[in-house]
Structures are given as structure tokens and as C-alpha cells.
């Protein structure tokens, strides 16, 4: 989750924390700590569940329909959040047409991040996708310099070297390397970096009412789904989807299993990201950096175990260097 998307939330949280410290006493402070800890626990549980269950990868193995699966995953959380808004369990966001226009470019970055990751998962190993995704700071630093004229210290740029070198080493002998998987993962990186940059440029003063972390994520998801649906129907036509389902059934899958896999992949995708927004919006940037790095390590290890993915010694060394570089970059940037 880009730190820039959470900057307004962090500002509110820090203000809240100061108020709690002065007026709420130790009990209130303890409750805030427990709440944050609970969000992190849920985030990692969903993270491990996604990695061990690997619902997206299993669904793509059965039906090579990345555009359709990405659309299903974006849609999955909409009924859930609509119910919360309709019942008043969560305050519904209030957005003007201008607010939606402001959010639209950010939502397109959100969409590109998601569709790129799903296509990459379908084209190669889960572990390889996340190794390439570890190079996102390099893309972010380059685009920030070009678009925002934002520059970092020399030490920060030096930490990019192990990321580039590590990803290069891991890719060199990667047994499941495909150019499509690499290109799609890089599309996800570029889109994620653009999402953060556009958020900084357009959302500094906040957008709309009741736009907390979870509602921001929900609105971005709804906009992304509305754009992706017609594109998906053109790229993977209903006839093509039907043929893929028939082929999966002929290979031994049942339609019920396929539906459950797709639904679980969507549910985990939405809930995982919603909890991530809640967890990372309540902590400082250093904790955010460490949490994101550990998350990627867990996904890579769990996916290798779940799918018995062959990974070379060079791949292990390269991915370790890249992930360490990602952590160092995140810490040096603060």
C-alpha cells in the first residue's frame, strides 16, 4: 500500500494518538495499541491464507483467464462494503463529481497494479512475481524524480543497487521466467508507483466526506471495477470464458470448485487489502516498511512450499538481496 495514500490517515492517527495520550490515559492508549496489533494480526493471517491457499494461482491454473479473474476479484468486495454502507455499520462516503474525477487517475493506478499482478501470476511462478514486485522502489524513485521533482539522499539511491542487482540475479536463472510474467509484474510496479505519485499530487487536502482508509480503498476498487469490466469482456469474451470453463471441467474440475476458487480469491484479495489499509494507516513509516517487507518474504516462501516451485540457489540469493535492498530503501527514505 503506497505510503502517500495513507498520509492523510496517518496525520489523523497521529493527532488522535496525541489526544489520547493527553486526555485518555493509559487505558485508551492500550486499546489503541491492541487495535493496531489486531489489524496487523489479521493482515498477516490473510496474507498467509492467500499464500498457502494460493487461490488466484489455482484458479488461473484451472482457467487461464487473468482478465476475468481480476474483474471477479475487484467485484468481490463491492457487495460486502455496499451492505456495510446500507446498514450504517460504516459511514458511506460522500463524493461530488469533481471528487470522482480527482480519484479517477489514482483508481487507474490501482487497476494497473492489480491487473498486472494477476497476469504475471498466470504467466509464471508466484514467487517470481513477488521477486519482480520487490523492485517497485526503483520505479517509484525514478518516477518521483521525473513527475514530482522529488529527490532523495545519495544513501537512499545507493540502496537501490542491491534491489536492481538482486532482481537481476534472481531472474537470470529463474526456472519459471517468462517475458510476459516479467512485463506484467513491471506494469504492476509502474502502476503502483504512479498511484502513489498521483495521490500525492491530487489528494493532499483530502477528497470528499467519510473518506477514511477503508472507504478510500472501496471507492478506488469500485471505480477500477467499472473500468475493467467492459475491457475484460472484450479481451476474454463470454464465449472464450465458457470454453475455458468447459476445458477445466473436462480436466477434472467441477463448476462448483471453480466458482469457490474464484470467490475465495476475490474475498481474500479484498479483505487482505482492506485490513492492510487499516493496519498500515495506524503506524509510522518505518513500521510500514518493515511490515511490507516481511509480507513479501512470507508470500515467496509460502508459495514455493505450496506449489513445490523449483528455485535455484542464485534465485534464493538474488531474491534475498532484492528484498533486503527494498527494506533498506524504505528505511533510508524516511
N, C-alpha and C positions, 0 to 999 in steps of 0.2 A: 504494500500500500504506500503510494508516494507520500512523503512527509508533508508536501505542500498542501495536499488535500485535507490533511488533518491539522494544519496550522491554526485555523480559527478555533477548532475544537480544543487544541492544546492550550490556546490562550484562555479559553473559557475555563478549562480544567484547572490551569494554574491559579486563576483568580478564585475559583471555587476552593481550591486547596488552601489558599491563604486565608480565606474567610473561615474555613473550618478550623484552621489552626488557632485562630484568634478567638473564635466565639463558640465553636462546637465542642472543644475539649478533646481529650484523648479517645473517648468512645467513638465520636464521629470520625476522627482520623483513622481509627482502627477499622471502622466499617468501610471507609473509602479504600483502604489497603486490601481488605478482604474482597471487596467488589472487583478491584483491579486484578487480584490474584485469581478470582473465579473466571473472569473473562480470559485470562491467559491460559488457565487450565482447559477451558472449553475450546479455545483456539487450537491448542496442541492436540486435544482429543480428536477434533475434527480433522486436523492435519494428519494425524496417524491413521485415522479411519479412511481418509481419502487415499493415502499412500498404500495401506495394506489392502483395502478393498479394490483400489485402482479401477473404480467403476468406469471412468472415462476410457481408459485403455482397453478394458474388457469389452465395452460397448463398441469401440472402434475396431477391435479385432473381429467381432462378430459381424458388424455392419460398417464398412469403410465409408461413413457419411459424416465427415467432420463438420460441414456447414450445418447440417440438420441437428447434430448433437449440440453444437454450440448454441443454436437457436433454442433448443429444448432447455438447455441449462440456464440461459438468460430468462426464459419464461417461468421456470420452476418456482422462483421466489415471489413472483408477482401476485398470485392468489393469496399467498401467506401474508404478505405485507398489506395487501388490499383489505384482508379480513381484520388485521390489527387497526388499520385506519378507520374502517367502517364501524367497528365496535367501540372505538375510543380508547382502546388499550394503548395506542400510540397516537400522538397528535399528528394529524395529516399535514403535510407540507402545503403551504400556500404560495403559489408561484404565478407571476404575471407572464405574459407573452415575452416580454423583454428578458425576464429571468430565464425562461426556457432557451431563448436564443443565446444567452450568456453561457448556459450549461451545455449547449449542443456540442461545441468543439471538444469540451472535456469528455463528454459521453462518447464521442467518436474515438478519442484516445482509449477510453475504457473498452470500446468494442474491438479496436485493433489489437489491444493487449490480449483479449480473450480469444478471438478467432485465430490469431497467430499461434497461441499456445496449444489450442485444440488441434489445429492442422499439424503442428510439429509432433504432438503426441501420437497422431495417427501415422506419421511418416517414419518415426524412429522410436528408440527406447525412451522410456520416461526419464531415466537417469540422464541421458544425453540432452534432452530438452532442458532440464534444470541446470546442467553444466553450462550450456549456452546462455541461459537466462541469468546466470551469475555475472555475465559481462555487462549487464544493464548500466552499472555506474559509468562505464566508459562512454556509452552512448549519451547518457544524461549529462555528463561533464561537457562533451563536445557540443551538444545542442544548447545547453545553458550559456556557453560562451558565445555561440552564434546568435541566438534569439534574445537572450536576456542581458548580454554583455556582462555576465556574472563569471568572475574568475576566482579561483581558489589559490591557496598557498602552494609553493613548489612541492612541499612534502605530500600534500593531497594528490597532486598529479603523479608523483613517484609511486604512490600506492596503486595506480592504475596498471603499472608494468607487470606485477605478478598476476593481475586479472587477465591481461592480454596473453601473457606467456602461458599461464595455466590452462586457459581455454584452448590455446593453440596446441599444447601438448596433449590434452585430453582428446581433441578432435583428430590428431594425427594418426593415432592407431585405434580410434573408436570403431569397434566391430559393427555397430549398427548405424554408422554415419550415412546420412543421405543429404543431398543438397537441398531437397525440399524441406526436410526437418530443420536443417540449419537456417535456411532463409526464413521459414515461418517463425522460428524462435527469435530471430533477429527482428522480424516485423513486430513481434510482441514487445521486444525490448525498446524499439524506437517509439512504438505507440505509448508504452508506459511512461517513457521519458517525456514525450510530448504532452501526455495527460497531466503530469506534474507541472510542466512549464506553463501550459495553458491555464491551469488552475491558479498559478501564481499571478499570471497577467490579468485574469478576468474576475477572480473571486476574492481578491484581497479584502473587500469590505463586506463579504457575506452576500448570499443570494436568497431572497425570499424569506418566509417565516417558517418556524419549526424545522429548520434545516440542520438538524444535528447529524452526527456521524452516520447513523443507520438510515435516516431519511435521505441523506445525500447519496449514499450508495444505492438505495432503492430507486431514486429518481434517475440516476445515471444508467442503471440497469434497464429501466423501462424505456428510456429514450434509445438505448443501444438495441434493445429487442425490436422496437418499432422499425428501426432502420434495417436490421439484419434479416427480418422475416421475409420481405419480398426478394432480397438478394439471394437468400438461401433457396427459395422456391425456384429461382431461375437457374442457379448453379446445380442444385440437386432437385430435379423435377419430381413431382409426385410419382411419376412412372418409374424413375430411377430409384426412388426410395422403396417403392413396392417391390421392385426386382431384388434389391439388396436384402429386404426382409425375407423374401421367398428363398433366396440363396442361403441365408442364415438358418432358416427353418430346415432346409434340405441338409445342412451340415450338422444338424442335431440340436439346434437351439429351439426353444418354444417361443411363441409370440409373447407369452406371459413373462418369460425370463428376460426377453429383450426390453419389454416395457419397464420391468422392475429395474434393470440395469440403468436404463436411460433416466428413470425417475430418481434413482438414488444418486446418480452422478449430478443431476441438477440440484437436488436437495442439499447434498454435501457442498456443492460449489457455492450456493447462495449463503447457507448458514455459516460456512467457513469464513467467507469474505465479510459477512456482517459482523461476526464476532471479532475478526481481525481489526475491522474499523473501530469497534468498541475498545478492544484491548490496547491497540497502538495509539488511540486518541487520548489515552489517560496516562501515558508515560513520557519521559523525556526522550530526546533523540538518540541518546546513547543506548538506552534500553531497547528502543525501537530497532536500532541497527543490530544489536546482539540477537534479539528475538527473531528478526527476519533471516539472519544468517543460520541460526540453529534450525529454523524451519526448513530451509533448503537442504541442509545436511540430512535431516530426518527423512525428507521425501526421497532423496537419492538413495540412501541406504535401504529404506523400506521397499522401494520399487525394485532394486536389484535383487533383494531377497524374495519378494513376491513373485517375480517373473523369471527368476534364475537367469537374469541378464548377464551374459559374459562381458566382463570389463577387464581390460588389460592393466598391467602394472602401471604403464605410462598414463593410462586413463585415471587411475586412482591418484597418482602423484599430481597430475595436471589439475584434476578437479579440486583436490585439497589446496593446492596453491591458489587457484582462482577464488575459491570460497574464502580463504584467509585474506586474500587481497581485497575482496568485497567488504569484509568486516573492517579491515584497516582503513579503507577509503571512507566508509561511513563514519568511523570514529574520528578520522583526521579532518573531515569536513565540518565537524561541529565546532 
